[in-house]
Amino acid sequence: MRYISERSTDPGLLVLSSLAEGPKHGYAITRDVEQVAGVKLGPGSLYGALARLEEKGMIEALAAEARRRPYRLTAEGSAALSEQLQMLSRVVDTGLDRLRIAAEPG
């Protein structure tokens, strides 16, 4: 079994990444996250993350549309997402470089 870091599948990070494309309601976020990351967010994880992100000012709820409430990324959420993705990019690049070096003969 392969270990998958909880950090890389953090619901908040996945929700912010989904909303970076534009406003979405819960079901659309869930579908997008599953397609992009291969992670299925259950209702508890999704709505818990939405509540925490909204409380921190990283997302905001928009007017409901036919019983669905869309959310959008705020400027603060966009900045936080950018910072987090840049840090993850450094980790990914370093890890891949180290794997490549370790696999080289001699």
C-alpha positions as CSV (number, residue, x, y, z in Angstrom):
1,M,0.0,0.0,0.0
2,R,1.3,3.5,-0.9
3,Y,1.3,6.2,1.7
4,I,-0.5,9.4,0.6
5,S,0.1,12.4,2.7
6,E,-2.9,13.9,4.3
7,R,-1.4,17.3,3.5
8,S,-1.6,16.7,-0.3
9,T,-5.2,15.7,0.1
10,D,-6.2,18.4,2.5
11,P,-9.8,19.2,1.7
12,G,-9.2,23.0,2.2
13,L,-6.4,23.0,-0.3
14,L,-8.5,20.9,-2.8
15,V,-11.5,23.2,-2.4
16,L,-9.4,26.4,-2.9
17,S,-7.8,24.9,-6.0
18,S,-11.2,24.0,-7.4
19,L,-12.6,27.5,-6.8
20,A,-9.5,29.1,-8.4
21,E,-11.3,28.2,-11.7
22,G,-14.4,30.2,-10.7
23,P,-17.5,30.0,-8.4
24,K,-18.9,26.5,-7.8
25,H,-21.5,24.9,-5.6
26,G,-20.7,21.9,-3.4
27,Y,-21.5,19.1,-5.9
28,A,-19.5,20.8,-8.6
29,I,-16.5,21.2,-6.2
30,T,-16.7,17.5,-5.3
31,R,-16.8,16.4,-9.0
32,D,-13.9,18.7,-9.9
33,V,-11.7,17.6,-7.0
34,E,-12.4,13.9,-7.8
35,Q,-11.5,14.5,-11.5
36,V,-8.4,16.5,-10.8
37,A,-7.0,14.9,-7.6
38,G,-8.7,11.5,-7.6
39,V,-10.0,12.3,-4.1
40,K,-13.7,11.9,-3.3
41,L,-14.7,14.4,-0.6
42,G,-17.6,13.2,1.5
43,P,-20.2,15.8,2.6
44,G,-18.7,16.1,6.1
45,S,-15.2,16.9,4.7
46,L,-16.5,19.2,2.0
47,Y,-18.9,21.3,4.1
48,G,-16.5,21.3,7.0
49,A,-13.8,22.7,4.7
50,L,-16.2,25.2,3.2
51,A,-17.2,26.4,6.7
52,R,-13.5,26.8,7.8
53,L,-12.5,28.5,4.7
54,E,-15.4,30.9,4.8
55,E,-14.7,31.6,8.5
56,K,-11.1,32.5,7.6
57,G,-12.2,34.8,4.8
58,M,-10.7,32.7,2.1
59,I,-14.0,32.0,0.3
60,E,-17.4,33.6,0.3
61,A,-20.8,32.3,-0.3
62,L,-22.8,33.8,-3.1
63,A,-26.6,34.0,-3.5
64,A,-28.3,30.6,-3.7
65,E,-29.2,29.3,-7.1
66,A,-32.1,26.8,-7.1
67,R,-31.2,25.3,-3.7
68,R,-27.5,25.4,-4.5
69,R,-25.1,27.8,-2.8
70,P,-22.1,28.7,-4.9
71,Y,-18.8,29.8,-3.3
72,R,-16.0,31.9,-4.7
73,L,-12.4,32.5,-3.8
74,T,-11.6,35.8,-2.1
75,A,-8.4,37.8,-2.7
76,E,-7.1,36.4,0.6
77,G,-7.9,32.9,-0.4
78,S,-6.2,33.3,-3.8
79,A,-3.0,34.6,-2.1
80,A,-3.1,31.8,0.4
81,L,-3.6,29.2,-2.3
82,S,-0.8,30.6,-4.4
83,E,1.6,30.5,-1.4
84,Q,0.7,27.0,-0.6
85,L,1.0,25.7,-4.2
86,Q,4.4,27.4,-4.5
87,M,5.6,25.6,-1.4
88,L,4.2,22.3,-2.6
89,S,5.9,22.8,-6.0
90,R,9.2,23.2,-4.3
91,V,8.7,20.0,-2.3
92,V,7.6,18.1,-5.5
93,D,10.6,19.4,-7.5
94,T,13.0,18.6,-4.7
95,G,11.6,15.1,-4.2
96,L,11.6,14.3,-7.9
97,D,15.2,15.6,-8.3
98,R,16.3,13.4,-5.3
99,L,14.6,10.4,-6.8
100,R,16.3,11.0,-10.1
101,I,19.7,11.4,-8.5
102,A,19.2,8.3,-6.4
103,A,18.3,6.2,-9.5
104,E,21.4,7.2,-11.4
105,P,24.0,4.5,-11.6
106,G,27.2,4.8,-9.7
